[in-house]
Amino acid sequence: MNSKRIISVVVLNEHGVLSRISGLFAGRGYNIDTLTVAPIPDSKFSRVSIITSGDERILEQIVKQLHKLIPVYKVTETGNFVEKEMVLLKIPLGENFSGLDAILKGYNGIVANSNETYIVVMACDDSDRIGNFLKAMAKFNPVEIVRGGSVVMDM
């Protein structure tokens, strides 16, 4: 049975760490749904946020292997996480924007930028809600969508 797994990994911020982590997944023929890496302020560490889904046995194996990597400081894969994802949509100015404000307010969205041809809207919310946001925004015929990976923080 496939299940979604959130894994937060704190690693020493050095070259090659990300390739070793992704190599664990690739070596087992497993996919990473989203991967986000960012330095932790005022430290020598980075946080790697991984969202994956699959067989429970394989996921447990990956977590055990992550614990064994030398530059890994901490692995958290269970618990209470705050998860947020961001999405950008480029919409032609010729569209009818009736109802856009209501949708943006409902999904923590804003108009992030505009020019003479397009507006770019942004939303930041839970991953599932971003999926619903994209369904609601389909009526505005976006010409480009960029969906960022989830960032997570354990509580």
C-alpha positions in Angstrom: 0.0 0.0 0.0 1.4 3.4 -1.0 1.4 6.2 1.6 2.7 9.8 1.6 5.8 10.4 3.7 7.3 13.7 4.8 11.0 13.5 5.7 12.9 16.4 7.1 16.7 16.0 7.1 19.2 18.4 8.7 22.5 18.0 7.0 26.0 19.6 7.2 26.0 22.2 4.5 28.8 20.8 2.2 29.1 19.8 -1.4 27.9 16.4 -2.5 25.3 15.9 0.3 22.3 16.3 -2.0 23.7 13.8 -4.5 24.2 11.3 -1.7 20.6 11.7 -0.5 19.1 11.6 -4.0 21.3 8.6 -4.7 19.6 6.7 -1.9 16.3 7.1 -3.7 17.7 6.4 -7.1 19.6 3.3 -6.0 16.3 1.8 -4.8 14.4 2.9 -7.9 12.2 5.2 -5.9 10.8 8.6 -6.7 11.0 11.9 -4.8 7.7 13.8 -5.2 9.2 17.2 -4.0 12.6 18.2 -2.7 13.5 21.5 -1.2 16.8 22.5 0.3 17.7 25.7 2.2 20.4 26.7 4.6 19.4 27.1 8.3 20.2 30.7 9.2 23.3 31.3 11.4 24.5 27.7 11.3 26.6 25.4 9.2 23.5 23.2 8.4 20.8 23.0 5.8 17.3 21.5 5.9 16.3 19.1 3.2 12.5 18.6 3.0 11.5 15.5 1.1 8.0 14.5 0.2 7.7 10.9 -1.2 5.0 8.2 -1.4 5.2 4.5 -1.7 5.5 1.1 0.0 5.9 1.4 3.8 8.8 -1.2 3.8 10.8 0.7 1.2 10.2 4.0 3.0 11.4 2.6 6.3 14.6 1.3 4.5 15.3 4.8 3.0 14.9 6.5 6.4 17.3 4.0 8.0 19.8 4.6 5.3 19.5 8.4 5.7 20.4 8.0 9.3 23.7 6.3 8.2 24.9 9.1 5.9 27.9 10.9 7.4 26.8 14.5 6.8 23.3 13.9 8.1 22.7 15.4 11.5 19.0 14.7 12.1 16.2 12.8 10.3 12.6 13.5 11.3 9.9 11.5 9.5 7.1 11.2 11.9 5.4 13.9 14.0 3.5 17.0 13.6 4.8 19.0 10.6 3.8 22.4 9.2 3.9 21.9 5.4 3.6 24.8 2.9 3.9 24.9 -0.8 4.0 27.8 -3.2 2.7 28.1 -6.8 3.0 30.8 -9.5 0.6 31.1 -12.4 1.0 33.4 -15.4 -2.4 34.5 -16.8 -2.9 36.6 -19.9 -4.4 40.1 -19.3 -7.2 39.4 -21.8 -8.9 37.0 -19.4 -12.0 37.9 -17.5 -10.8 38.3 -13.9 -14.2 38.1 -12.3 -13.9 36.2 -9.0 -10.1 36.2 -9.0 -9.9 38.2 -5.7 -12.1 35.8 -3.9 -10.1 32.8 -5.0 -6.8 34.5 -4.1 -8.1 35.4 -0.6 -9.3 31.8 -0.1 -5.9 30.3 -0.8 -3.5 32.9 0.7 -2.8 34.3 -2.8 -1.7 37.6 -4.2 -1.0 39.2 -7.5 2.8 39.0 -7.4 3.7 40.9 -10.6 2.3 42.1 -13.9 3.4 43.6 -17.2 1.5 44.7 -20.4 0.8 41.1 -21.3 0.4 39.0 -18.2 -0.3 38.9 -14.5 1.5 36.5 -12.2 -0.4 35.3 -9.2 1.1 33.4 -6.3 -0.5 31.3 -3.6 1.1 29.6 -0.6 -0.8 27.0 1.3 -0.9 23.3 2.2 -0.1 20.9 -0.7 -3.6 19.6 -1.0 -5.1 23.1 -1.0 -2.6 24.2 -3.7 -4.0 21.4 -5.8 -7.5 22.7 -5.2 -6.3 26.3 -6.0 -5.0 25.1 -9.4 -8.4 23.6 -10.2 -10.1 26.8 -9.3 -7.6 28.9 -11.3 -8.1 26.7 -14.5 -11.0 29.0 -15.6 -8.5 31.8 -16.1 -6.5 29.8 -18.6 -3.0 30.1 -17.2 -0.3 29.8 -19.8 2.4 28.8 -17.4 2.4 27.2 -13.9 5.4 26.7 -11.6 4.7 24.6 -8.5 7.4 24.7 -5.9 8.3 21.9 -3.6 6.9 21.7 0.0 8.9 23.1 2.8 8.3 21.5 6.2 9.1 22.3 9.8 8.5 19.9 12.7 6.6 21.3 15.7 
